[in-house]
Amino acid sequence: MNASKSNSGKTIKKVLIIGTESTGKTTLCKKLADIFQTQFVREIGRDVTEAVGDTMKLTNENYCEIFTRHYLEIEKKEKTANKILFVDTDSVDTLFWHEVTFDTT
């Protein structure tokens, strides 16, 4: 769990949900956000992958887009979160998939 100050000066705790693909992370984030009456950040990589069509077709530019959009979405949601922000996946997962895609492991 990580805490940061929002623009309004309130402390927002970020709770990261991690796990393998299709295990319900997004559903869990949504439900927790509902229960705690707050915001959640969905996985951006899924959107980009669906637009491209296949994980193995992602380019370096696609990964930069995923990193950037995810970071910006966290910043945006922190502004309206109610003490807690639930985050689906993080940059470490994205970096892992980048290494798998380009065989840099």
N, C-alpha and C positions, 0 to 999 in steps of 0.2 A: 504494500500500500504506500502511496506517495501523496504528499500534501503540497498544495500550492495556493497562492493567493489569487483570487479572481480580480477582475477590474474593479469590482465594487468593494474590494478589501476583505471579503469573507474568505475563510480558509476552505478549500475544496479538497477532500480526500479522493484520490483516484484508486479504484479497485480494478486490477487487471484480471481478466478471465482468459486463461490459456488452455489449450488442449488441441488434439488432432482434429482434422477436418470432419465436419458433419456430426459433431458430438453434442450440439445444442448450445454452444456458447452464445450465439446471438439471441436465442430464445431465453436463455438464463439472464442475460443482460437486460433484455426488455422487461422480463418479469420482476427482476430486482429493482429496476428503475421505477416501475409502477408501484411496487410495494413501498419504496422509500420516497416516492413522489419527487423524482429527480430525472436527470438526463442519462443517456448512454451513448456511446460511440460505437457504431457498427463497424464491421470489417470492410475496409475500402478495397482490399485486394480481390474480394469476390466480385465486386462491380467491374473492376478493370479486367479480370480474367474472363468474365462472361462477355464483355464487349469484344475481347480479342478472340475468344472461342476455345482456348485451351491453355493451361498453365505453361506447357512447354513452348508455346508460341510467344510468350512475353519477352519483350526486349528490355535492355537497360533503361530506356526511356520510360517504359511502363512501370518499372520498379521505382524509378525516381518519382513518378506520378503517385504511386501508392504511398511512398514515404511522406511526400509533401502533403497530399490530401488528408492522410490520417492525422498528421501533426496539426494541420489547420483545423480539422474537425474537432480535435481535442480542445484546442484553444477556444473555438467557437462555443462548444457545449459547456466549458467551464464557466462562461459568463452567465449562464442561466441555470446551472446545476444547483441543487438544494443540498449543500454540504458534502455530498458524495457524487462522484461521476464514475459510472461503470464503463470499462473499456474492453471491447471485444478484440483480442489479439494485439500484438505490438510489433515494433520494428524488428525485434529479434526473430520472430517468425518469418517476417518478410525477407530479412537477410538470409535466413536458412533456405527459403525457397529460391532466392536469387542464386545462391551457391549451388543448389541442386540443378537449376535450369542451365547454368553456365559451367557446371562441373568444375567448380573451383574449390571443392572441399578437399 
